[in-house]
């Protein structure tokens, strides 16, 4: 067991995901047939031996709480430490809405104080990756830095007017930081994952909130780097990473994961990914079906044609139905004679008989939860 705790912030950045995050946080978004976005980060922490994990929630968190439960699937349900769901609560100081990560951390000072670990890994929850947190922790301790940031130079997650970008010298020291620049000038994207001593974080949060500051990157890290008041290093993550910041990026991740090479890189043998177990019968296929390049979860019943799609648990594709380049979440139904292409169906969505829905590749159609078309 490591002398390190984990903390995950799940509160922001869901506006561009539209219907997909009306009822859930980004961290609870279903992906890859049976997982949620938060599963990858949770598994990375647990795989490194971390046994004290706090999840800060802010809004639309019921789905996330239902998924995480007691933390049993991640072996975080023991008597000591374990999983802590840090839901917002109303006090004179806390009105229940966080204006940034600093506010969220300040509202959960008691949890930080009660925890016994020396170090803390702090992360946001809007990226999908599977990192070797062990190597990240070891690098931080070996270099003697006060703070170590995790970054990637994958160009696919660079966004104009969004994200944080850093310059790193040959010794691994962070020399500059840009927060939400119109045109990023640095190639390295900060993944909103960092490690430092727990007491250092507590002191930084108290001081920043006392000065009316809200954003960790802009108000705390950037002045420290610019002023040279702290030794801030960076550790490069070289694996695959996807940013969940729009319907298009969500759709693209699920289409990318149909590629066997991408699956092999993300689901590494030495870094297993855990998720909530739902006992289902194996998928059942009819007599006259055609299924190609598709992820099919347990509990599905397929009697029609499915191409290049992701089917979650309990999906039913009726005889004569044709599904192409689609994501169909749990218990979705496509009835006979229907044809859908480039669509995202949320949970329990139903496509009626002989319906026809075709969206463009760049802008898939989204059908909200429980909607019948």
VOROPA-992628 format. One line per 4 residues: number of its first residue (from 1); for each residue x, y negated, z of C-alpha. Coordinates in steps of 0.02 Angstrom, whole numbers. Example, Ala and Ser with C-alpha at 12.3 -4.5 7.8 and 13.67 -1.06 7.14 Angstrom:
<atoms>
1) 615:225:390 | 684:53:357
</atoms>
This chain:
<atoms>
1) 0:0:0 | 71:-168:-54 | 89:-320:58 | -15:-409:-73
5) -199:-455:-84 | -301:-499:-237 | -429:-636:-266 | -537:-654:-421
9) -636:-812:-465 | -792:-780:-570 | -880:-947:-574 | -858:-1045:-736
13) -842:-1054:-926 | -1000:-964:-980 | -1092:-1100:-1077 | -1037:-1045:-1252
17) -1090:-865:-1222 | -1272:-920:-1227 | -1398:-780:-1198 | -1261:-659:-1145
21) -1228:-755:-984 | -1402:-821:-945 | -1425:-682:-816 | -1245:-636:-775
25) -1070:-704:-749 | -935:-677:-881 | -853:-552:-763 | -1010:-443:-774
29) -1021:-442:-965 | -1037:-263:-1030 | -897:-217:-1152 | -828:-64:-1243
33) -978:49:-1215 | -970:75:-1027 | -861:-58:-945 | -878:-237:-880
37) -752:-376:-907 | -700:-374:-723 | -659:-187:-728 | -493:-218:-815
41) -430:-346:-690 | -494:-246:-541 | -410:-89:-606 | -246:-181:-636
45) -244:-238:-454 | -290:-67:-385 | -164:23:-495 | -27:-81:-414
49) -77:-25:-239 | -176:-180:-188 | -314:-130:-66 | -384:-299:-14
53) -480:-385:-154 | -597:-534:-138 | -716:-581:-279 | -777:-762:-273
57) -949:-781:-352 | -1045:-939:-390 | -1199:-911:-499 | -1288:-769:-590
61) -1192:-648:-482 | -1326:-517:-443 | -1276:-410:-592 | -1094:-421:-538
65) -1135:-370:-359 | -1239:-224:-420 | -1094:-166:-530 | -958:-182:-398
69) -1061:-112:-255 | -952:-57:-111 | -798:-41:-223 | -806:149:-218
73) -756:172:-400 | -596:73:-367 | -562:159:-200 | -595:-4:-109
77) -725:60:14 | -615:111:161 | -622:49:340 | -472:-66:320
81) -473:-209:195 | -568:-154:38 | -681:-254:-78 | -756:-418:-18
85) -894:-504:-118 | -878:-688:-74 | -1048:-758:-120 | -1079:-946:-100
89) -1167:-1005:57 | -1234:-1173:110 | -1151:-1277:246 | -1128:-1462:273
93) -963:-1453:179 | -1015:-1327:46 | -1169:-1365:-58 | -1158:-1199:-150
97) -1089:-1266:-315 | -901:-1264:-343 | -826:-1402:-449 | -670:-1298:-478
101) -562:-1158:-409 | -497:-1268:-268 | -673:-1294:-202 | -705:-1107:-211
105) -545:-1066:-117 | -581:-1199:14 | -753:-1125:45 | -674:-955:76
109) -535:-1012:192 | -597:-893:327 | -567:-743:214 | -392:-805:172
113) -357:-831:358 | -419:-659:410 | -317:-568:278 | -149:-501:336
117) -52:-482:172 | 97:-596:140 | 66:-623:-46 | -90:-657:-149
121) -125:-627:-333 | -254:-756:-388 | -344:-734:-554 | -486:-799:-660
125) -604:-674:-741 | -630:-730:-921 | -492:-626:-1003 | -479:-441:-1042
129) -306:-364:-1019 | -227:-218:-927 | -66:-277:-846 | 66:-190:-742
133) 41:-297:-587 | 181:-199:-501 | 308:-273:-622 | 230:-446:-599
137) 247:-435:-410 | 425:-368:-417 | 479:-508:-535 | 407:-639:-419
141) 497:-570:-266 | 662:-541:-356 | 671:-717:-428 | 629:-799:-263
145) 505:-919:-344 | 372:-1007:-243 | 242:-975:-378 | 247:-859:-529
149) 125:-879:-674 | 74:-742:-795 | 75:-794:-978 | 61:-727:-1154
153) 114:-796:-1323 | -28:-707:-1415 | -95:-840:-1535 | -271:-764:-1538
157) -318:-841:-1370 | -257:-1017:-1407 | -399:-1143:-1414 | -402:-1329:-1450
161) -465:-1431:-1302 | -470:-1274:-1195 | -345:-1175:-1093 | -179:-1207:-1009
165) -11:-1196:-1098 | 164:-1192:-1027 | 345:-1215:-1081 | 465:-1085:-1010
169) 656:-1101:-1016 | 781:-960:-1041 | 786:-927:-853 | 599:-902:-841
173) 565:-1070:-758 | 410:-1169:-806 | 466:-1340:-868 | 302:-1414:-930
177) 114:-1382:-923 | -29:-1443:-1033 | -209:-1427:-973 | -345:-1427:-1107
181) -243:-1519:-1240 | -326:-1567:-1405 | -181:-1485:-1498 | -74:-1370:-1389
185) 112:-1397:-1417 | 174:-1249:-1315 | 162:-1070:-1380 | 139:-989:-1209
189) -39:-975:-1141 | -59:-968:-952 | -177:-822:-917 | -245:-899:-755
193) -157:-764:-654 | -27:-813:-525 | 59:-749:-368 | 121:-842:-215
197) 125:-823:-27 | -47:-826:52 | 0:-962:176 | 71:-1068:35
201) -95:-1058:-57 | -192:-1104:100 | -85:-1258:128 | -97:-1313:-54
205) -286:-1294:-55 | -310:-1390:108 | -200:-1533:49 | -279:-1543:-123
209) -459:-1539:-62 | -419:-1672:68 | -368:-1784:-78 | -529:-1752:-175
213) -453:-1634:-302 | -547:-1489:-383 | -443:-1405:-520 | -298:-1293:-474
217) -206:-1307:-640 | -229:-1492:-672 | -224:-1560:-495 | -99:-1446:-410
221) 11:-1345:-528 | 41:-1478:-661 | 103:-1613:-538 | 214:-1485:-451
225) 294:-1436:-617 | 310:-1613:-683 | 382:-1677:-519 | 496:-1529:-491
229) 433:-1513:-313 | 418:-1323:-321 | 507:-1178:-403 | 375:-1114:-526
233) 424:-966:-634 | 331:-870:-769 | 315:-685:-812 | 270:-633:-989
237) 130:-508:-1019 | 163:-422:-1186 | 8:-313:-1200 | -156:-350:-1290
241) -268:-487:-1221 | -438:-555:-1269 | -521:-716:-1209 | -708:-707:-1175
245) -760:-886:-1211 | -892:-872:-1349 | -1013:-754:-1432 | -890:-736:-1575
249) -745:-687:-1461 | -856:-561:-1369 | -911:-484:-1534 | -732:-480:-1599
253) -666:-389:-1445 | -794:-251:-1462 | -757:-233:-1647 | -570:-233:-1612
257) -589:-94:-1484 | -657:20:-1622 | -478:28:-1685 | -388:177:-1606
261) -223:81:-1591 | -307:-59:-1493 | -390:66:-1377 | -226:155:-1347
265) -138:-8:-1303 | -276:-70:-1187 | -316:96:-1104 | -137:146:-1066
269) -111:319:-990 | -16:250:-841 | -143:110:-811 | -316:189:-801
273) -471:78:-805 | -609:118:-681 | -793:72:-690 | -960:108:-606
277) -1017:286:-634 | -1191:316:-702 | -1233:501:-714 | -1308:536:-885
281) -1330:681:-1002 | -1204:688:-1146 | -1251:595:-1306 | -1372:693:-1416
285) -1370:690:-1607 | -1514:738:-1721 | -1504:856:-1868 | -1489:728:-2008
289) -1380:588:-1942 | -1228:491:-2001 | -1114:411:-1871 | -945:335:-1917
293) -815:231:-1823 | -930:207:-1673 | -908:211:-1484 | -1052:313:-1414
297) -1079:316:-1226 | -1163:456:-1129 | -1352:462:-1127 | -1373:402:-1307
301) -1495:484:-1428 | -1448:459:-1610 | -1564:514:-1750 | -1522:385:-1883
305) -1368:304:-1961 | -1237:207:-1861 | -1080:124:-1931 | -941:24:-1848
309) -1039:-7:-1688 | -1031:5:-1499 | -1175:95:-1412 | -1190:84:-1224
313) -1271:210:-1109 | -1448:265:-1146 | -1464:187:-1320 | -1591:266:-1438
317) -1573:254:-1627 | -1729:327:-1707 | -1736:430:-1866 | -1727:320:-2021
321) -1648:174:-1926 | -1483:99:-1989 | -1363:9:-1874 | -1205:-74:-1941
325) -1073:-182:-1855 | -1180:-200:-1698 | -1163:-199:-1509 | -1313:-120:-1421
329) -1310:-129:-1232 | -1384:-10:-1106 | -1554:69:-1146 | -1577:-27:-1308
333) -1693:45:-1441 | -1692:33:-1631 | -1851:110:-1702 | -1875:203:-1865
337) -1852:109:-2028 | -1763:-37:-1946 | -1601:-107:-2018 | -1487:-216:-1911
341) -1314:-283:-1954 | -1195:-398:-1857 | -1310:-405:-1705 | -1286:-401:-1517
345) -1431:-325:-1420 | -1431:-355:-1234 | -1500:-228:-1110 | -1670:-150:-1145
349) -1690:-247:-1308 | -1806:-164:-1433 | -1807:-177:-1623 | -1977:-127:-1692
353) -2011:-13:-1839 | -1956:-76:-2010 | -1881:-236:-1938 | -1733:-311:-2031
357) -1600:-418:-1947 | -1439:-466:-2036 | -1319:-591:-1960 | -1159:-663:-2035
361) -992:-589:-1982 | -935:-752:-1905 | -1095:-786:-1808 | -1186:-627:-1750
365) -1368:-630:-1700 | -1395:-615:-1511 | -1553:-534:-1443 | -1578:-572:-1259
369) -1616:-446:-1123 | -1788:-361:-1129 | -1837:-449:-1291 | -1941:-355:-1421
373) -1914:-402:-1604
</atoms>
